[in-house]
């Protein structure tokens, strides 16, 4: 077939599109982490340190600190990010709000033990004081033992856990793409999935005394470019609220940054940064041991399936409000005549009964 005169080959344009898509996907998978154990420092307007982390912070990223103050990155200069104060986050209803939504999920039904999945995208991550290095070249880093401790604690609390030991080396831009299959595997039948990591930061950035013991704090990370970000954030808020009540100081904060972290797979998928490479692994294990006592409360474990009494009480309140509101509307619609309102309600009930009575069950 002869090419039409003046027509140009399409492959250069296709190549440009492919390169643009590839460039745009880097933050989706790599999440713009700093190289090795390098880290960034987030400063407030007064120059005070708000957070230090191995994530490469970008303008628009937000951080909820331990006191529930929300900070938004306004400027980035090298390894320093400058944040502006946004507001104070109200988490007083975070647990009940989450449970109302979760109660409608199919995974919240039934009387069986709830199940969660645990896995590790960065298989090499380790803790220098305990493991001797920040990275295990064989891909069996100290984070797996932290995951074991979290698994054991959750199982003692009545939650079934699938803990994947899959290796996703190397620790590069494609790690999240490789761990996606693992995330999908542990997600099957699970109410939530947790990707357990350790951060890169000075030891003091994570070390705290909680309940009279040295522990590393836990930072929850939510990928703001994923379509489930709002639901993931609601889950993160619920865990922080419950932890602030039971284990004050355990949750360092919530970071929302670029990337998906495979959290688009579920509305209840979170990434936990448990301490930094400079912390002792024993302190990280103590942190997740305490965290394991918080998560069941959020998921409503115990007392009749995953949707616990808190969620059911909240749903009961909603139903009651609907009934009372409907009754008030009928009262007004009938001119303030309770007898007429009751007759109207009865006639509606009879209509519904007649309708469903006419429907024949499918064979």
GUBARO-501222 format. One record per residue (C-alpha): x, z, y. Coordinates in steps of 0.2 Angstrom, whole numbers, plus 5000, padded with zeros to 4 digits. Layout:
N
X:Z:Y
...
END
This chain:
363
5000:5000:5000
5007:4995:5017
5008:5009:5030
4998:5004:5046
5008:4999:5060
5012:5014:5072
5007:5027:5059
5020:5041:5057
5023:5051:5041
5013:5067:5040
5026:5077:5031
5035:5084:5047
5019:5091:5053
5015:5099:5036
5033:5106:5036
5030:5114:5053
5014:5122:5047
5022:5129:5031
5036:5136:5041
5024:5144:5054
5014:5152:5040
5030:5159:5031
5036:5166:5047
5019:5174:5051
5018:5182:5033
5035:5192:5035
5026:5206:5043
5012:5206:5031
5024:5209:5016
5040:5216:5024
5030:5228:5036
5046:5226:5047
5056:5240:5040
5073:5245:5047
5088:5240:5037
5094:5252:5024
5091:5270:5030
5091:5265:5049
5077:5272:5059
5067:5271:5075
5063:5285:5087
5046:5286:5096
5047:5294:5113
5033:5301:5124
5032:5297:5143
5042:5313:5146
5056:5307:5134
5051:5320:5121
5053:5314:5103
5036:5311:5095
5041:5303:5078
5056:5296:5069
5053:5284:5055
5061:5269:5045
5047:5258:5051
5051:5245:5064
5038:5250:5077
5030:5237:5087
5019:5236:5103
5001:5241:5098
5006:5252:5084
4998:5270:5084
5003:5287:5078
4992:5302:5076
5003:5317:5077
5001:5334:5068
4991:5340:5082
4979:5325:5081
4986:5317:5098
4985:5298:5097
5000:5289:5104
5001:5270:5106
5018:5260:5107
5019:5252:5124
5037:5247:5124
5051:5244:5112
5069:5244:5117
5081:5242:5102
5079:5257:5091
5068:5266:5103
5049:5265:5106
5040:5272:5121
5022:5278:5118
5008:5281:5130
4995:5295:5127
4978:5289:5121
4967:5303:5117
4965:5318:5105
4957:5314:5089
4942:5324:5083
4943:5326:5064
4929:5340:5063
4918:5328:5053
4931:5317:5045
4929:5324:5028
4909:5323:5028
4909:5306:5036
4921:5299:5023
4911:5307:5009
4894:5300:5015
4902:5282:5014
4911:5286:4997
4895:5293:4989
4887:5275:4990
4902:5268:4980
4899:5264:4962
4915:5273:4958
4908:5289:4965
4894:5289:4952
4894:5297:4935
4899:5314:4928
4916:5309:4921
4933:5314:4928
4937:5304:4944
4953:5293:4943
4966:5288:4955
4981:5276:4954
4999:5281:4959
5013:5268:4960
5030:5265:4970
5033:5248:4979
5051:5253:4983
5058:5258:4966
5075:5263:4972
5070:5276:4985
5079:5292:4982
5084:5309:4991
5103:5311:4995
5104:5330:4993
5096:5330:4976
5099:5312:4969
5116:5309:4976
5111:5293:4985
5097:5286:4995
5095:5271:4983
5095:5269:4964
5102:5252:4960
5093:5253:4943
5076:5255:4952
5072:5273:4945
5073:5282:4962
5068:5300:4965
5051:5294:4971
5046:5292:4953
5049:5311:4950
5039:5315:4966
5025:5303:4959
5026:5313:4943
5023:5329:4952
5008:5322:4962
5001:5316:4945
5003:5332:4936
4995:5342:4951
4980:5330:4952
4977:5331:4934
4977:5350:4934
4964:5348:4948
4953:5338:4937
4957:5321:4942
4963:5307:4930
4979:5298:4935
4986:5281:4931
5005:5283:4936
5014:5266:4935
5032:5266:4932
5034:5247:4936
5050:5242:4944
5048:5231:4960
5067:5228:4964
5074:5222:4975
5070:5232:4990
5067:5217:5001
5053:5207:5010
5045:5202:4994
5043:5220:4987
5025:5222:4992
5021:5205:4985
5028:5210:4968
5020:5227:4968
5003:5219:4972
5000:5216:4953
5004:5234:4950
4992:5240:4963
4978:5229:4956
4982:5236:4938
4981:5254:4944
4966:5251:4955
4954:5246:4940
4942:5260:4938
4951:5270:4951
4943:5278:4966
4959:5277:4976
4977:5271:4975
4992:5279:4982
5009:5270:4985
5022:5284:4986
5038:5282:4996
5051:5292:5005
5055:5288:5023
5072:5286:5033
5074:5299:5046
5085:5314:5050
5081:5329:5039
5073:5339:5053
5060:5326:5056
5051:5330:5040
5057:5348:5035
5044:5361:5039
5038:5379:5033
5021:5378:5025
5014:5393:5017
5030:5402:5018
5040:5388:5009
5051:5374:5014
5043:5357:5011
5044:5340:5017
5029:5334:5027
5019:5319:5022
5016:5304:5033
5001:5293:5029
5003:5275:5034
4989:5262:5036
4993:5244:5039
4983:5239:5054
4983:5220:5050
4973:5222:5034
4954:5219:5033
4951:5236:5026
4961:5246:5039
4946:5254:5047
4940:5261:5030
4958:5266:5025
4960:5275:5041
4944:5285:5038
4951:5290:5021
4968:5295:5030
4958:5305:5043
4948:5314:5029
4964:5319:5020
4973:5325:5036
4957:5335:5041
4956:5344:5023
4975:5347:5023
4975:5354:5041
4962:5366:5034
4970:5371:5017
4989:5367:5020
4992:5368:5039
5007:5358:5044
5008:5348:5028
5003:5331:5035
5015:5326:5048
5004:5312:5055
4996:5295:5052
5005:5279:5057
4996:5263:5059
5008:5249:5060
5009:5230:5055
5008:5225:5037
4995:5226:5024
5004:5237:5011
4992:5230:4998
4978:5240:5006
4967:5225:5008
4963:5228:4989
4953:5244:4992
4945:5254:5006
4954:5269:4998
4972:5263:4997
4985:5273:5006
5004:5274:5008
5012:5291:5008
5030:5294:5015
5035:5310:5007
5050:5316:5017
5066:5306:5021
5082:5301:5012
5090:5316:5020
5078:5329:5013
5079:5338:4996
5068:5330:4982
5063:5348:4977
5055:5350:4994
5046:5333:4993
5039:5338:4976
5033:5354:4983
5024:5344:4997
5014:5333:4984
5010:5348:4974
5001:5355:4988
4994:5338:4993
4987:5337:4975
4976:5352:4979
4969:5343:4995
4964:5326:4988
4951:5332:4975
4941:5341:4989
4941:5324:4999
4935:5314:4984
4923:5328:4980
4930:5331:4963
4921:5344:4952
4903:5348:4952
4895:5332:4946
4906:5317:4947
4917:5311:4962
4904:5312:4975
4904:5331:4977
4892:5343:4985
4898:5340:5002
4893:5322:5002
4877:5326:4993
4872:5339:5006
4876:5326:5020
4866:5313:5012
4852:5326:5010
4852:5329:5029
4851:5311:5032
4836:5309:5021
4828:5324:5029
4830:5317:5046
4823:5300:5041
4807:5309:5033
4805:5320:5049
4808:5305:5060
4795:5295:5051
4782:5309:5051
4784:5311:5070
4782:5292:5072
4766:5292:5062
4760:5307:5072
4762:5298:5088
4756:5281:5082
4739:5290:5076
4736:5298:5093
4742:5315:5088
4730:5316:5073
4739:5324:5058
4724:5320:5047
4725:5302:5052
4744:5302:5050
4743:5309:5032
4730:5296:5027
4741:5282:5034
4756:5289:5024
4745:5290:5008
4739:5272:5011
4757:5266:5013
4762:5275:4996
4747:5267:4987
4752:5250:4994
4770:5252:4987
4763:5259:4971
4752:5244:4969
4766:5232:4973
4778:5239:4960
4764:5241:4948
4761:5222:4949
4779:5218:4945
4782:5215:4927
4799:5221:4920
4811:5207:4915
4813:5204:4897
END
